[in-house]
Amino acid sequence: MLTIGDKFPHFNLTATVSIESLEKAFFPITNDTYKNKWLLVFFYPKDFTFVCPTEIKGFADLNSQFADRDCQILAASTDSEFVHLAWRKDHKDLRDLPFPMLADINKDLITALGIKTNDREGVAQRASFLVDPEGIIRFVYVTDGSVGRNPQEVLRVLDALQTDELCPCNWHKGEETLHVA
């Protein structure tokens, strides 16, 4: 699995960005779409499941706070853009998502990242990557498929990374950082 300090792999994927109409629903997204921004790319196993929508909603609830930190959120799974669209239309918490849902249907990105499950389905592990504006992975967070992530913790880590300071355990934005004497 790629980790901290590695370059995030190149990608060119179709994303579901809207449920308004088929003409507006899909958009191609690459590494360059959000050039010079931080990225939070979080992967989840499958659409139409149980833990995944709770996480997606959790990240959506914090979207404006990530945006305030110049960080674009991208959700991703191996489902197609059409499945993403159907799920967004079907699930009340996903209808107005403020960020794209990437369709890694060929599994190229999850394979390059090393987060493809080893079972016969070969879907994405529940993994999150904070990527700096230079495309370098600065944070990786992976949980078991049955355990949802804490979006607030990912935001806290982004805040810490953006200080370029030493941040103690449980540090939060606005608190003192550590200073080496």
Backbone as ProteinMPNN parsed JSONL, in Angstrom:
{"seq_chain_A": "MLTIGDKFPHFNLTATVSIESLEKAFFPITNDTYKNKWLLVFFYPKDFTFVCPTEIKGFADLNSQFADRDCQILAASTDSEFVHLAWRKDHKDLRDLPFPMLADINKDLITALGIKTNDREGVAQRASFLVDPEGIIRFVYVTDGSVGRNPQEVLRVLDALQTDELCPCNWHKGEETLHVA", "coords_chain_A": {"N_chain_A": [[0.844, -1.178, 0.0], [0.507, 2.238, -0.825], [1.972, 4.954, 0.962], [2.644, 7.481, 3.469], [4.508, 10.14, 2.171], [4.769, 9.06, -0.335], [4.083, 9.545, -3.827], [0.866, 10.412, -4.921], [-1.003, 8.306, -7.036], [-1.415, 8.814, -10.607], [-4.588, 9.612, -11.964], [-7.572, 9.275, -13.935], [-10.714, 9.596, -13.986], [-14.253, 8.991, -14.276], [-16.681, 10.925, -12.683], [-19.528, 11.118, -10.551], [-21.39, 13.917, -10.188], [-23.735, 15.244, -9.79], [-27.327, 15.028, -9.485], [-29.143, 16.128, -11.088], [-29.622, 15.966, -13.994], [-28.963, 13.669, -16.696], [-27.165, 14.873, -18.448], [-25.781, 16.627, -16.814], [-24.84, 15.082, -14.782], [-22.39, 13.689, -14.799], [-18.786, 13.951, -14.775], [-15.451, 14.263, -15.943], [-12.611, 13.601, -13.933], [-9.33, 14.35, -12.96], [-5.94, 14.131, -11.668], [-5.143, 16.743, -12.086], [-7.409, 18.305, -11.967], [-7.989, 19.617, -9.592], [-5.744, 21.227, -9.131], [-3.016, 22.443, -7.196], [-4.337, 22.326, -4.783], [-5.164, 20.887, -1.599], [-6.076, 17.467, -1.29], [-8.597, 15.302, -0.171], [-9.018, 12.077, -0.526], [-11.249, 9.641, -0.266], [-11.959, 6.242, 0.03], [-14.435, 3.745, -0.319], [-16.062, 0.553, 0.198], [-18.509, -0.296, -1.315], [-21.401, 0.883, -3.133], [-24.822, 1.243, -2.074], [-24.763, 0.029, 0.452], [-24.265, -0.333, 4.035], [-22.579, 0.872, 6.129], [-21.099, 2.65, 4.603], [-22.752, 4.9, 3.577], [-23.058, 6.365, 5.924], [-20.539, 7.323, 6.487], [-20.005, 8.828, 4.153], [-21.959, 10.817, 4.349], [-21.059, 11.923, 6.746], [-18.575, 13.056, 5.956], [-19.606, 14.836, 4.059], [-21.048, 16.576, 5.701], [-18.972, 18.007, 6.809], [-17.857, 19.265, 4.679], [-17.715, 22.058, 3.987], [-15.927, 22.977, 5.888], [-13.594, 21.59, 5.194], [-13.266, 22.737, 2.665], [-12.797, 25.395, 3.412], [-10.207, 25.118, 4.192], [-8.871, 24.851, 1.895], [-9.125, 22.347, 0.703], [-10.126, 19.749, -1.316], [-12.674, 17.371, -1.318], [-12.943, 14.022, -2.366], [-14.894, 11.28, -3.014], [-14.706, 7.73, -3.472], [-15.227, 4.633, -5.17], [-15.388, 1.269, -6.502], [-17.636, 1.06, -7.956], [-19.739, 1.882, -10.781], [-20.233, 5.073, -12.433], [-22.92, 5.261, -12.992], [-24.139, 3.612, -11.136], [-23.419, 5.022, -8.847], [-24.947, 7.332, -9.333], [-27.581, 6.271, -9.274], [-27.643, 5.406, -6.594], [-27.295, 7.816, -5.22], [-29.657, 9.097, -5.962], [-31.467, 7.41, -4.731], [-30.881, 7.361, -1.958], [-31.575, 9.372, 0.725], [-29.687, 10.89, 2.209], [-27.629, 11.26, 0.45], [-28.315, 12.712, -1.756], [-27.74, 15.467, -2.128], [-24.946, 15.748, -2.27], [-21.899, 17.494, -1.763], [-19.539, 16.981, -3.062], [-17.579, 15.217, -5.574], [-18.178, 11.796, -6.661], [-16.041, 9.358, -7.389], [-15.639, 6.946, -9.986], [-14.055, 4.11, -10.025], [-14.001, 1.903, -11.908], [-12.415, 0.121, -13.372], [-10.585, -0.536, -11.525], [-8.06, 0.483, -11.388], [-6.961, 2.658, -9.903], [-7.321, 1.87, -7.189], [-5.76, -0.384, -7.226], [-3.201, 0.645, -7.847], [-2.809, 2.14, -5.537], [-2.73, 0.134, -3.712], [-4.871, -0.808, -2.209], [-6.814, -2.645, -2.77], [-9.129, -5.14, -2.021], [-8.441, -8.523, -1.007], [-10.236, -10.501, -1.59], [-12.608, -12.32, -3.673], [-14.131, -10.34, -4.866], [-12.615, -7.983, -4.952], [-12.76, -5.174, -4.163], [-12.569, -1.716, -3.063], [-10.683, -1.035, -0.134], [-11.624, 0.407, 3.017], [-10.391, 3.258, 2.981], [-8.552, 6.292, 3.499], [-6.948, 9.149, 2.126], [-4.944, 11.911, 2.637], [-3.738, 14.341, 0.582], [-1.148, 16.45, -0.334], [-0.758, 19.771, -1.89], [1.298, 19.32, -3.751], [0.938, 16.775, -4.561], [1.736, 14.741, -2.877], [1.326, 12.098, -0.612], [0.196, 12.62, 2.611], [-1.13, 11.655, 4.789], [-2.617, 8.658, 5.85], [-5.382, 6.598, 6.353], [-6.859, 3.766, 7.328], [-9.458, 1.489, 7.8], [-11.058, -1.497, 9.049], [-13.493, -3.132, 7.019], [-15.952, -3.194, 8.33], [-15.984, -1.076, 10.033], [-16.644, 2.269, 10.475], [-15.141, 5.414, 9.522], [-13.814, 8.357, 11.222], [-14.698, 11.367, 10.306], [-14.198, 13.886, 11.454], [-11.748, 13.514, 12.719], [-10.05, 13.245, 10.519], [-10.207, 15.826, 9.492], [-9.051, 17.194, 11.652], [-6.417, 16.21, 11.518], [-5.692, 17.244, 9.011], [-5.707, 19.979, 9.641], [-3.547, 20.0, 11.459], [-1.426, 19.159, 9.784], [-1.33, 21.331, 8.071], [-0.266, 23.322, 9.636], [2.466, 23.076, 9.626], [3.964, 22.628, 11.851], [5.026, 21.08, 14.966], [2.68, 19.009, 16.345], [0.959, 18.122, 19.236], [-0.476, 15.109, 20.724], [-3.96, 14.776, 20.273], [-4.231, 17.428, 19.523], [-5.843, 20.456, 18.496], [-7.051, 22.757, 16.053], [-5.973, 26.07, 16.523], [-4.927, 25.681, 19.028], [-1.906, 25.629, 21.048], [1.129, 24.768, 19.449], [3.927, 22.482, 19.531], [7.147, 23.531, 20.624], [10.497, 23.306, 19.938], [13.142, 23.537, 22.149]], "CA_chain_A": [[0.0, 0.0, 0.0], [1.24, 3.494, -0.796], [1.891, 5.538, 2.291], [3.116, 8.846, 3.659], [5.703, 10.467, 1.414], [4.64, 8.57, -1.71], [3.301, 10.35, -4.77], [-0.446, 9.84, -5.201], [-0.994, 7.878, -8.444], [-2.201, 9.539, -11.612], [-5.895, 9.02, -12.245], [-8.477, 9.95, -14.856], [-11.93, 8.829, -13.715], [-15.538, 9.659, -14.378], [-17.278, 11.149, -11.375], [-20.912, 11.562, -10.45], [-21.319, 15.217, -9.515], [-25.065, 15.837, -9.68], [-28.454, 14.152, -9.836], [-30.083, 16.977, -11.831], [-29.952, 15.367, -15.29], [-27.842, 12.876, -17.206], [-26.193, 15.771, -19.07], [-25.014, 17.304, -15.765], [-24.528, 14.134, -13.71], [-21.05, 13.11, -14.848], [-17.691, 14.856, -15.109], [-14.148, 13.599, -15.809], [-11.738, 14.209, -12.925], [-7.959, 13.854, -12.964], [-5.086, 14.753, -10.659], [-4.999, 18.164, -12.372], [-8.682, 19.02, -11.826], [-7.913, 20.464, -8.394], [-4.323, 21.56, -9.023], [-2.609, 23.357, -6.127], [-5.202, 22.172, -3.614], [-5.115, 19.645, -0.845], [-7.14, 16.518, -1.625], [-8.964, 14.172, 0.675], [-9.617, 11.044, -1.366], [-11.627, 8.528, 0.6], [-12.498, 5.08, -0.68], [-15.349, 2.895, 0.434], [-16.209, -0.692, -0.56], [-19.582, -0.449, -2.304], [-22.659, 1.622, -3.031], [-25.984, 0.486, -1.587], [-24.375, -0.742, 1.628], [-24.78, 0.199, 5.288], [-21.632, 1.766, 6.8], [-20.61, 3.636, 3.637], [-23.458, 6.183, 3.513], [-22.863, 7.143, 7.152], [-19.26, 8.02, 6.309], [-20.143, 9.819, 3.085], [-22.7, 11.927, 4.949], [-20.172, 12.553, 7.723], [-17.653, 13.929, 5.234], [-20.407, 15.91, 3.45], [-21.37, 17.539, 6.753], [-17.771, 18.811, 7.078], [-17.305, 19.722, 3.405], [-17.371, 23.483, 3.988], [-14.726, 23.151, 6.7], [-12.473, 21.164, 4.351], [-13.121, 23.764, 1.623], [-12.16, 26.551, 4.059], [-8.783, 24.79, 4.317], [-8.418, 24.645, 0.522], [-9.044, 20.901, 0.506], [-11.232, 19.163, -2.074], [-13.016, 15.992, -0.972], [-13.345, 13.114, -3.442], [-15.268, 9.935, -2.583], [-14.406, 6.803, -4.565], [-15.414, 3.19, -5.036], [-15.259, 0.586, -7.792], [-18.933, 1.094, -8.634], [-19.778, 2.771, -11.942], [-20.88, 6.371, -12.238], [-24.367, 5.062, -13.066], [-24.533, 3.074, -9.829], [-23.333, 6.18, -7.944], [-26.113, 8.182, -9.606], [-28.773, 5.587, -8.756], [-27.584, 5.415, -5.128], [-27.552, 9.188, -4.77], [-31.091, 9.371, -6.129], [-32.205, 6.527, -3.832], [-30.561, 7.559, -0.538], [-31.848, 10.776, 1.043], [-28.495, 11.576, 2.714], [-26.623, 11.395, -0.61], [-28.86, 13.459, -2.898], [-27.131, 16.789, -2.31], [-23.525, 15.689, -1.926], [-21.148, 18.642, -2.275], [-18.275, 16.56, -3.66], [-17.711, 14.158, -6.58], [-18.005, 10.372, -6.363], [-15.251, 8.781, -8.473], [-15.95, 5.573, -10.391], [-12.822, 3.388, -10.374], [-14.565, 0.616, -12.327], [-11.34, -0.778, -13.816], [-9.805, -0.804, -10.31], [-6.679, 0.928, -11.598], [-6.484, 3.507, -8.81], [-7.174, 1.099, -5.941], [-4.615, -1.288, -7.408], [-1.986, 1.46, -7.729], [-2.673, 2.527, -4.136], [-2.554, -1.064, -2.896], [-5.991, -0.927, -1.263], [-7.814, -3.575, -3.318], [-9.305, -6.288, -1.125], [-7.909, -9.784, -1.544], [-11.3, -11.471, -1.818], [-12.933, -12.482, -5.098], [-14.731, -9.11, -5.393], [-11.565, -7.02, -5.211], [-13.247, -3.803, -4.05], [-11.696, -0.815, -2.301], [-10.71, -1.028, 1.325], [-12.125, 1.654, 3.606], [-9.127, 3.978, 3.122], [-8.548, 7.74, 3.263], [-5.643, 9.719, 1.832], [-4.781, 13.362, 2.52], [-2.688, 14.565, -0.407], [-0.811, 17.881, -0.33], [-0.845, 20.388, -3.222], [2.322, 18.792, -4.648], [0.578, 15.404, -4.911], [2.381, 13.814, -1.951], [0.454, 11.57, 0.438], [0.646, 13.094, 3.916], [-1.886, 10.965, 5.834], [-3.354, 7.482, 5.397], [-6.276, 6.127, 7.415], [-7.545, 2.586, 6.808], [-10.148, 0.705, 8.821], [-11.731, -2.708, 8.606], [-14.715, -2.835, 6.275], [-17.119, -3.082, 9.197], [-15.808, 0.054, 10.948], [-16.647, 3.574, 9.83], [-14.108, 6.387, 9.885], [-14.194, 9.566, 11.922], [-14.339, 12.501, 9.448], [-13.666, 14.972, 12.274], [-10.331, 13.227, 12.941], [-9.339, 13.556, 9.275], [-10.125, 17.283, 9.464], [-8.074, 17.567, 12.681], [-5.085, 15.92, 10.985], [-5.436, 18.245, 7.971], [-5.326, 21.211, 10.351], [-2.198, 19.818, 12.001], [-0.482, 19.148, 8.666], [-1.231, 22.663, 7.486], [0.498, 24.233, 10.503], [3.905, 22.845, 9.437], [4.537, 22.653, 13.201], [4.867, 19.842, 15.737], [1.379, 19.048, 17.014], [0.859, 17.029, 20.201], [-1.649, 14.238, 20.724], [-5.267, 15.415, 20.445], [-4.148, 18.848, 19.192], [-6.908, 20.997, 17.659], [-6.772, 24.059, 15.446], [-6.016, 27.188, 17.453], [-4.17, 25.364, 20.235], [-0.457, 25.761, 20.954], [1.928, 23.677, 18.901], [5.136, 22.228, 20.323], [8.319, 24.284, 20.185], [11.728, 22.663, 20.394], [13.996, 24.563, 22.779]], "C_chain_A": [[0.887, 1.239, 0.0], [0.999, 4.171, 0.544], [2.455, 6.953, 2.3], [4.441, 9.048, 2.934], [5.679, 9.985, -0.019], [3.828, 9.553, -2.542], [1.963, 9.651, -4.998], [-0.496, 9.492, -6.682], [-1.826, 8.782, -9.353], [-3.54, 8.829, -11.795], [-6.67, 9.903, -13.211], [-9.766, 9.136, -14.808], [-13.174, 9.667, -13.955], [-16.137, 9.754, -12.988], [-18.751, 11.517, -11.531], [-20.883, 12.825, -9.611], [-22.682, 15.843, -9.26], [-26.12, 14.772, -9.948], [-29.5, 14.912, -10.654], [-30.56, 16.337, -13.133], [-28.752, 14.557, -15.744], [-26.765, 13.758, -17.829], [-25.285, 16.429, -18.036], [-24.478, 16.357, -14.702], [-23.056, 13.736, -13.65], [-20.005, 14.12, -15.311], [-16.377, 14.095, -14.978], [-13.272, 14.353, -14.8], [-10.38, 13.52, -12.977], [-7.211, 14.494, -11.8], [-5.016, 16.269, -10.849], [-6.28, 18.969, -12.185], [-8.632, 19.997, -10.66], [-6.459, 20.823, -8.095], [-4.105, 22.611, -7.932], [-3.553, 23.361, -4.924], [-4.81, 20.911, -2.854], [-6.251, 18.767, -1.344], [-7.353, 15.569, -0.457], [-9.656, 13.198, -0.257], [-9.945, 9.884, -0.441], [-12.373, 7.476, -0.2], [-13.405, 4.308, 0.257], [-15.653, 1.677, -0.432], [-17.277, -0.684, -1.658], [-20.737, 0.51, -2.049], [-23.758, 0.668, -2.549], [-25.61, -0.46, -0.441], [-24.779, 0.043, 2.874], [-23.856, 1.19, 5.99], [-21.262, 2.926, 5.874], [-21.414, 4.941, 3.615], [-23.3, 7.013, 4.786], [-21.562, 7.934, 7.062], [-19.374, 9.131, 5.269], [-20.887, 11.034, 3.614], [-21.828, 12.663, 5.958], [-19.167, 13.486, 7.063], [-18.406, 15.089, 4.582], [-20.748, 16.984, 4.476], [-20.195, 18.464, 7.069], [-17.181, 19.433, 5.813], [-16.891, 21.191, 3.437], [-16.127, 23.749, 4.826], [-13.477, 22.685, 5.945], [-12.212, 22.224, 3.272], [-12.46, 25.013, 2.185], [-10.657, 26.361, 4.195], [-8.162, 24.481, 2.957], [-8.197, 23.17, 0.214], [-10.311, 20.41, -0.192], [-11.443, 17.723, -1.639], [-13.433, 15.248, -2.236], [-13.672, 11.767, -2.816], [-15.009, 8.998, -3.752], [-14.737, 5.366, -4.186], [-15.251, 2.581, -6.425], [-16.603, 0.474, -8.513], [-18.88, 2.077, -9.802], [-20.443, 4.096, -11.577], [-22.401, 6.246, -12.264], [-24.913, 4.484, -11.758], [-24.467, 4.191, -8.792], [-24.578, 7.06, -8.105], [-27.386, 7.553, -9.032], [-28.804, 5.626, -7.23], [-27.873, 6.802, -4.584], [-29.028, 9.54, -4.897], [-31.923, 8.604, -5.099], [-32.039, 6.881, -2.358], [-30.675, 9.041, -0.182], [-30.611, 11.541, 1.517], [-27.447, 11.842, 1.639], [-27.075, 12.28, -1.763], [-28.127, 14.757, -3.174], [-25.646, 16.8, -1.948], [-22.767, 16.868, -2.546], [-19.816, 18.276, -2.923], [-18.509, 15.412, -4.629], [-17.533, 12.755, -5.997], [-17.307, 9.742, -7.567], [-15.624, 7.321, -8.721], [-14.67, 4.898, -10.894], [-13.195, 1.976, -10.833], [-13.515, -0.374, -12.834], [-10.392, -1.152, -12.684], [-8.337, -0.402, -10.452], [-6.142, 1.732, -10.417], [-6.332, 2.716, -7.515], [-6.027, 0.109, -6.025], [-3.303, -0.519, -7.237], [-1.731, 1.875, -6.285], [-2.406, 1.329, -3.226], [-3.659, -1.271, -1.881], [-7.128, -1.8, -1.811], [-7.911, -4.777, -2.379], [-8.834, -7.561, -1.812], [-8.975, -10.85, -1.759], [-11.652, -11.516, -3.307], [-13.552, -11.216, -5.709], [-13.682, -8.054, -5.733], [-12.038, -5.579, -5.212], [-12.26, -2.967, -3.227], [-11.812, -1.089, -0.81], [-11.235, 0.33, 1.777], [-10.89, 2.498, 3.962], [-9.286, 5.459, 2.775], [-7.114, 8.208, 3.052], [-5.749, 11.241, 1.82], [-3.546, 13.586, 1.657], [-2.417, 16.072, -0.471], [-0.855, 18.451, -1.752], [0.218, 19.936, -4.218], [2.053, 17.343, -5.039], [1.215, 14.348, -4.023], [1.392, 13.391, -0.867], [1.027, 11.978, 1.791], [-0.056, 12.403, 5.079], [-2.641, 9.814, 5.191], [-4.135, 6.943, 6.589], [-7.077, 4.973, 6.824], [-8.195, 1.844, 7.969], [-10.695, -0.577, 8.201], [-13.036, -2.316, 7.918], [-15.944, -2.637, 7.133], [-17.079, -1.856, 10.11], [-15.732, 1.364, 10.184], [-15.555, 4.484, 10.365], [-14.697, 7.555, 10.657], [-13.777, 10.767, 11.061], [-13.748, 13.677, 10.228], [-12.171, 14.766, 12.546], [-9.511, 13.533, 11.688], [-9.175, 15.068, 9.146], [-9.085, 17.781, 10.47], [-6.643, 17.344, 12.17], [-4.73, 16.904, 9.87], [-5.004, 19.56, 8.613], [-3.895, 21.117, 10.861], [-1.16, 19.858, 10.883], [-0.274, 20.556, 8.102], [-0.516, 23.667, 8.385], [1.982, 24.198, 10.181], [4.657, 22.939, 10.763], [4.44, 21.249, 13.804], [3.578, 19.949, 16.537], [1.251, 17.86, 17.961], [-0.415, 16.204, 20.003], [-2.907, 15.057, 21.013], [-5.252, 16.921, 20.21], [-5.325, 19.231, 18.307], [-6.524, 22.387, 17.183], [-6.967, 25.174, 16.474], [-5.246, 26.937, 18.745], [-2.675, 25.559, 19.965], [0.159, 24.53, 20.29], [3.166, 23.518, 19.785], [6.3, 23.024, 19.737], [9.547, 23.63, 20.786], [12.648, 23.754, 20.933], [15.4, 24.486, 22.26]], "O_chain_A": [[1.886, 1.3, 0.718], [-0.041, 3.983, 1.176], [2.708, 7.538, 1.247], [5.368, 8.247, 3.06], [6.475, 10.441, -0.841], [2.994, 10.293, -2.02], [1.922, 8.445, -5.239], [-0.076, 10.298, -7.513], [-2.792, 9.416, -8.929], [-3.611, 7.6, -11.781], [-6.45, 11.112, -13.292], [-9.9, 8.122, -15.493], [-13.147, 10.893, -13.851], [-16.108, 8.797, -12.214], [-19.156, 12.141, -12.512], [-20.415, 12.818, -8.473], [-22.774, 16.867, -8.584], [-25.838, 13.743, -10.561], [-30.6, 14.412, -10.888], [-31.763, 16.183, -13.348], [-27.646, 14.738, -15.234], [-25.58, 13.434, -17.751], [-24.138, 16.757, -18.343], [-23.739, 16.781, -13.813], [-22.53, 13.473, -12.569], [-20.282, 15.01, -16.114], [-16.191, 13.355, -14.012], [-13.204, 15.582, -14.816], [-10.283, 12.294, -13.031], [-7.77, 15.29, -11.046], [-4.847, 17.004, -9.875], [-6.243, 20.198, -12.238], [-9.184, 21.094, -10.746], [-6.005, 20.733, -6.954], [-4.9, 23.537, -7.77], [-3.555, 24.309, -4.139], [-4.204, 19.994, -3.407], [-7.284, 19.279, -1.776], [-6.399, 15.097, 0.161], [-10.763, 13.464, -0.726], [-9.054, 9.228, 0.099], [-13.275, 7.769, -0.984], [-13.169, 4.232, 1.463], [-15.522, 1.741, -1.655], [-16.987, -1.026, -2.804], [-21.012, 0.895, -0.913], [-23.618, -0.554, -2.618], [-26.079, -1.596, -0.377], [-25.557, 0.992, 2.775], [-24.312, 2.254, 6.408], [-21.129, 4.063, 6.327], [-20.808, 6.012, 3.634], [-23.397, 8.239, 4.735], [-21.493, 9.079, 7.509], [-18.894, 10.244, 5.485], [-20.483, 12.167, 3.353], [-21.854, 13.892, 6.02], [-18.932, 14.59, 7.554], [-17.9, 16.211, 4.554], [-20.739, 18.173, 4.156], [-20.397, 19.582, 7.543], [-16.123, 20.06, 5.867], [-15.811, 21.531, 2.953], [-15.352, 24.652, 4.51], [-12.422, 23.312, 6.044], [-11.06, 22.563, 3.002], [-11.642, 25.633, 1.505], [-9.914, 27.337, 4.301], [-7.068, 23.921, 2.875], [-7.226, 22.791, -0.44], [-11.423, 20.632, 0.285], [-10.493, 16.941, -1.596], [-14.178, 15.771, -3.065], [-12.821, 11.17, -2.155], [-15.082, 9.419, -4.906], [-14.553, 4.943, -3.044], [-15.008, 3.292, -7.4], [-16.687, -0.148, -9.572], [-18.064, 2.998, -9.805], [-21.119, 4.216, -10.555], [-23.098, 7.038, -11.628], [-26.015, 4.829, -11.33], [-25.356, 4.303, -7.948], [-25.183, 7.476, -7.116], [-28.176, 8.235, -8.377], [-29.858, 5.85, -6.634], [-28.607, 6.954, -3.607], [-29.584, 10.211, -4.027], [-32.96, 9.09, -4.647], [-32.979, 6.712, -1.582], [-29.948, 9.869, -0.731], [-30.499, 12.737, 1.247], [-26.483, 12.568, 1.881], [-26.285, 12.565, -2.663], [-27.913, 15.113, -4.333], [-25.154, 17.774, -1.377], [-22.972, 17.198, -3.715], [-19.044, 19.16, -3.293], [-19.514, 14.709, -4.529], [-16.846, 12.554, -4.996], [-17.903, 9.607, -8.635], [-15.888, 6.565, -7.786], [-14.259, 5.093, -12.038], [-12.772, 0.984, -10.239], [-13.712, -1.585, -12.732], [-9.502, -1.984, -12.861], [-7.478, -0.893, -9.718], [-5.011, 1.521, -9.979], [-5.332, 2.866, -6.813], [-5.393, -0.204, -5.017], [-2.394, -0.991, -6.554], [-0.582, 1.955, -5.852], [-1.916, 1.487, -2.108], [-3.429, -1.839, -0.814], [-8.268, -1.695, -1.36], [-6.896, -5.358, -1.994], [-8.831, -7.66, -3.039], [-8.645, -11.992, -2.08], [-11.04, -10.81, -4.108], [-13.508, -11.033, -6.926], [-13.846, -7.31, -6.7], [-11.756, -4.834, -6.151], [-11.24, -3.475, -2.76], [-12.9, -1.341, -0.293], [-11.279, 1.281, 0.997], [-10.406, 2.46, 5.093], [-10.05, 5.826, 1.882], [-6.187, 7.731, 3.707], [-6.554, 11.8, 1.076], [-2.459, 13.092, 1.957], [-3.34, 16.869, -0.641], [-0.975, 17.694, -2.716], [0.056, 20.148, -5.42], [2.844, 16.741, -5.765], [1.231, 13.172, -4.384], [0.706, 14.228, -0.28], [2.194, 11.718, 2.085], [0.366, 12.542, 6.227], [-3.233, 9.968, 4.123], [-3.608, 6.847, 7.697], [-7.885, 5.178, 5.919], [-7.56, 1.602, 8.996], [-10.776, -0.709, 6.98], [-13.608, -1.269, 8.219], [-16.89, -1.975, 6.708], [-18.016, -1.614, 10.871], [-14.854, 1.546, 9.341], [-15.104, 4.344, 11.502], [-15.914, 7.721, 10.735], [-12.607, 11.148, 11.084], [-12.887, 14.389, 9.71], [-11.412, 15.734, 12.597], [-8.39, 14.03, 11.793], [-8.116, 15.541, 8.734], [-8.319, 18.695, 10.164], [-5.769, 18.188, 12.368], [-3.587, 17.352, 9.788], [-4.038, 20.181, 8.169], [-3.118, 22.059, 10.707], [-0.128, 20.516, 11.017], [0.834, 20.917, 7.706], [-0.189, 24.764, 7.932], [2.691, 25.172, 10.43], [5.838, 23.285, 10.795], [3.842, 20.349, 13.214], [3.407, 20.882, 17.322], [1.416, 16.715, 17.541], [-1.298, 16.562, 19.224], [-2.91, 15.921, 21.889], [-6.163, 17.621, 20.65], [-5.761, 18.442, 17.468], [-5.764, 23.097, 17.841], [-7.967, 25.222, 17.189], [-4.945, 27.879, 19.478], [-2.24, 25.641, 18.817], [-0.251, 23.398, 20.549], [3.412, 24.329, 20.678], [6.423, 23.171, 18.521], [9.626, 23.424, 21.997], [12.902, 24.759, 20.268], [16.255, 25.268, 22.674]]}, "name": "protein", "num_of_chains": 1, "seq": "MLTIGDKFPHFNLTATVSIESLEKAFFPITNDTYKNKWLLVFFYPKDFTFVCPTEIKGFADLNSQFADRDCQILAASTDSEFVHLAWRKDHKDLRDLPFPMLADINKDLITALGIKTNDREGVAQRASFLVDPEGIIRFVYVTDGSVGRNPQEVLRVLDALQTDELCPCNWHKGEETLHVA"}
